[in-house]
């Protein structure tokens, strides 16, 4: 708070707003660490989230390059000062961490830490993690810690809000897991209904062909052609369901690659031509990427199974300061007002909720006989 009350309050406010802006746990952890290091003017900052086996489930650092981090090696164990913060749940402010009797050393590539300030992040009695800073950027007389009591109190305020942000992020991820489970359950029911109907028709048609094969071979041949057609349709349903049930590889591959892969499979699985074009889109926050993917899947589901389209085109591109997903088909179309009055939303409600939940908007343009265009726009990218 050395820059005066106004600038100090502004800095704290900015740090708290930054933490509350993210929904993904990993993003929240990174923001907490970066905010703490900047706020207290330290050279290094780190935050460890403990696992149940004496190590860390996640360990985020700021002030260390990617090359340095790789050279340091495996994540630290819960020992020394880190263990004290986690298990004793008390702040630690040291002039030289290396001289503390609990200090256990560090790998050769590890930066040299001297003055040290650390404290636990707590939610009631539960310790969510350990947050610490090292090497305050200020003059330090020999034997004294650069971090002050004011720094410790400020970091304590930050840690309290970090606990709230981290708890909210965990709740969000849990709710997302439940949503995915619900979607998988819905797809399982759809798969059962669609394929069961196809197989029932297939069995009846095969029985009819068997009855006709001796007395009317020509009609039996027609029935067998129908058997082949129904079998192909059942295979299409299965392939499409497998694509939707397969976990999206967003985290590893990104939105563009994931969309392209899924659409290639849908193009092979359905009679309709399904194409994808992605232009100039950079990585988006994970919540936005997932929302865009789910909206694309819902719109493709409608177009391929209900519209009778011969061609479905999916595009993802930049527009101004935002990113736009567009799904266009040349199918039968519908009157959105009539659909809403009849209570058949075709997933439009969930698509609108996904768009608004990530700061975006959804636009639906359709009319009977004129196809359908669904467009979702989100900021960024």
N, C-alpha and C positions, 0 to 999 in steps of 0.2 A: 504494500500500500504506500510505497515511497513516493509515488507520483502525485499524492494529494488525494483527499477524500473523493472528489468528483470523478477523477480518472480511475481511482480504485474501484468505486462502486460500479462504474460503467464496465470495467473489466470483469468484475464478478457477474454482473448481469449478463454480459455476452457469453461467459462460460456456461452459466446455467441454461440460457436459451439454447446454446449449441447442444448441450446434453439432451434436452427435451425434444430436440428436432428429429432424432433418429428412433427407429423402431427395432432395428436388428441389434441383437446383443453385441456382435462384433463391432458394429459401428459405434455403439454407445461406449464400449470400452476404449476404443481409439480416441473418441472425443474427450472422454474423461482425462485420459493421460495427457493428450496434447494441451487441453485447457489448464490442467494443473501445472505443467511445466512452464507454460507461457505466463500464467498468473503469478507464479512465485519466482519467475526468472531463474530457473535452474537449467543446468546443462543436460541432465538426464531425468527421465521419469519412467516409471513402469507400474503395471497393475497385474497382479496374479489372482486368478480365480481358482481356488483349490478343488481337487477331485477327492474321491473317497479312498485314495490309495497312497497318500503321502506325497503326491506330486501336484501339478497344476493342470487343470483341464484347459485353461487358456492363460496366456501370458503375453501381454501387449507392452511394447516399449516405444518411447519417443526420444529422439536425440541420437539414435544408433542407426547407421545405414543398413540397408538390406545385406550388403556384403559382410559387414561386421557381424550382423546377427547370425548369418549362416556360419561364419567362422567360429562363433562362440560355441555352437553345438546344441545339444539337447536342452530342453527346458529345465530350470533348476528344480531341486526337490524342496520340500518344506523343512528347512533347517535354519539354524542360526537366527539372524534378525527376522527373516521372513516368518519363521515358525513362531517367534515371540509375538509378532503382530497378529498372527492368525489365531493362536491358541490362548495367549494372555489377553488379547484384544485391547492392548494399551498403546498409546503413541510412543514413538522412539525418535529422539532428537539427539544426534551425536556429532561431536566435533570431528572425529575420525573413525569411521566405521571399522577400519582395519585394526584398530587397537581394542575394539570391544572383545571381551573374552568369548563371546558366542560366535565371533566371525570365523567362518570355515574356509575362506579362500574362494577363488573363482577361476574359470578357465583362462589360459594364457591370452586368448584374443579378447577377453573382457576388458572394457574400459576401466580405468583406475578411478574408483569412487573414494571420496574423502568425507566431507561433511554430508550429513544424511538426515532426512526427515521422512518418517513413515508412520502410517496409522491404518487401522482396519476400516473397511467399509462394512457397516452393520445394518441389518434389518431386524430390529428388536434384539433378540439374543443370538440370531444367526449371523455369522461372519460370512459375508458374500465374497470378500476379497481383501487383498493387501495393496495399498497404494503408497508408493514412496518416490521421493525425489532425492537427487544427489548433486553435489557440486554447484552451490549457489553462486551466481555470477555477481560477486561483490568482493571488496577487500575483506580479508579475514586475518586478524592478528593471530599469531601462533597459539594453537591450543584452544581456539574458540570456534564455534559453529557459525557458519554464515546464516543459517536459518534461525529466525527469532521466534519468540513466543507469539507475536502477531501472525507470523507465517503459519505456525501450528494451528492457531485458531481459525485462520482463513482456510487452510486445507481441511480442517474439521467441518466447516460449513460446506465446502465443496463435496466432501465425502458423504455428508448427509443427503445432499441432493443427488449425488451419484448413486446412492442406494435406491432412491426412488426411481431414477431413470433406468437402472439395471433391473429392478423388480418389474417395472412396466414392460421393458423389452422382453423379459422372460415370459410374462403373461401373454404378450402379443404373439410370441413364437408358439406358445402352447395353444392359443386359440387358432393359430394358423394350422397347426398339426391336426386339431380337431376338425377344421374346415376341410382339410385334405382327406381326412378319414371319411367325412360325410360325403364328399364328392366320389370317393372310391365306392362307397356303399351305393350311391345313386347309379354309378356306372355298372356296378354288378347287377342291380335290378334291371337296368336297361338291357344289359347283355342277356340276362336270363329270359326276359320277355321276348326280345327280338329274335334270338336264336331259337328259342323254344317254338315260336310261331313258324319259323322257317323249317325247322326239323319236323314239326307236325304236318305241314303241307307236303314236305318231301316224302314222308312215310305214306300219306294217303295217295299221292301221285304214283309212287312206286307200286303200291298195292293195286291201283287201277291198271297200271301197265302189265302187271303179272296176270290179272284176270283177262286182259285183252290179247295177250301175246299169241294164243292159239286161234281164236276166232276172228280177230281183226288186227293183223300185224301192223297195218298202216297207222291205226290209231294208237297202238301200243308204242310205235316208234315216236309219235308225237308226244306221248306221255313221258317217254324216256328223255326226250329233249328238254321237257319241262323239269324233270328231275335234275338234269345237269345244270339248268339255269338256277333252280332253287339252291342247289349245293354251292354254286358260285356266290350267290347272295349271302348265304350263311357264312362262307369263308370271309367275305368282305366285312360283315358285322364283327366277326372275331378279330380280324386284323385291326380294324378301327378301334375296338375296345382295348386291345393290347397297347396300342399307341397311347391312348388316354390314361390307362392305368399305370404305364411305366413312369417312374419318377422323373421329372424334368431335370436335365443336367444343367440347370441355370448356373449354379455356383461354379461348376468346372468349365462350362463351354460358353456361357453368356447367352443373352436373349436371341441374338441374330442366328447363331449356330443352332440353338435348340429349336427355334421355329423352322429353320430350313430343313433340319433332319426330320421333324415330325411331319412337315408338309410333303416331303418327298415320299414318306411311307404312305400317307393318305392318298397321294396321287396314284401310287401303285395299287392301293387297296380298293379304290372306287372307280366306277366308270367315268365319272366327271373328271375333267382336267383341273388339277389344283396346282397353282403356281405361286412362287414367293419371290419378292424383290426387296432387298434391304440396302439402303443407301445412307452413308454418312452418319450413322447412329453410334454414339459412344456408349460406354457403360453407364447404366442408370442405377440408382439405389435399388437394393434387392427387392424391397416391397413393390416398387413400381414395375420392375421386370416381371415379378410373379403375377401381378395384376394384369399386365399386358398379355402374358402367356395364357392365363385362364380365360380372358375375354376372347382371345383368338380361338382357343379350343371350343368355347361355347358357341361362337358364331359359326365356326366350321362344322360343328355338330349339326346345327340347324340347317345350314346350307346343304350339306351332303345327305341328310336323312329326311328332310321335310320339304325342301324347295323344288326338287326336280331339276336342279341346275346342271348344265353341261360344262360350265367353266366357273371356277371360283378363284379369284385373284386376291392374294394377300400382299400388302406392301407395308414397309416400316421405314419411315424417313424423317428427316429433320424438317421443321417448319418454324421459321423465326427462332425463338428461344426454347421451343418445345420439340417433342417427339410425337409422331402421329402413326398410329396403327390403323390400317383400313382393310376391311374384308368386303369384297364386292362379288356378288353372284348374279348370274343371268336366269335365275329360277323364276318361279311363279309369283314371288312377291306377296305382300299382304298389306292390309291397312292397319298400321300400329294402333290407331284409336279403337278399331273393332276388336283387335286382339286383347287390348287392355280391358275393354268392357266385358268381354267374354271370359275373362279370368285366365286366359292362356298367354302367359308372358313370354314364352320361348326363351326363358333365361334372361330377359331384358332387365328385370329388377336386379338380379344378382350382378349383371354386367355394369349397371349404373352404380350400384353400391361399390363395386371394386374400383371404378373410375374415381368416384368422389372420395373414396377412402385414401387415395394416394394423391390428392390434389389435382385430379384431372377431370375430364368431362367426356360424356358419351353422346354421340349423335347417331340417330337411326333414320335412314331415308329409304322408304319402300312404298310400293303401291301395287295392287293386283296386276299381274302381267308384266311388270316393269323391273323385276329383280329387287335386290336389297343391297344397301351399303351400310355397314356399321363402322363407325369411326371413333376411336378413342385417342384423346390427346392428353399428354402429361407434360409438366414443365421439365426442362433439362434435357440432357442427351446431346 
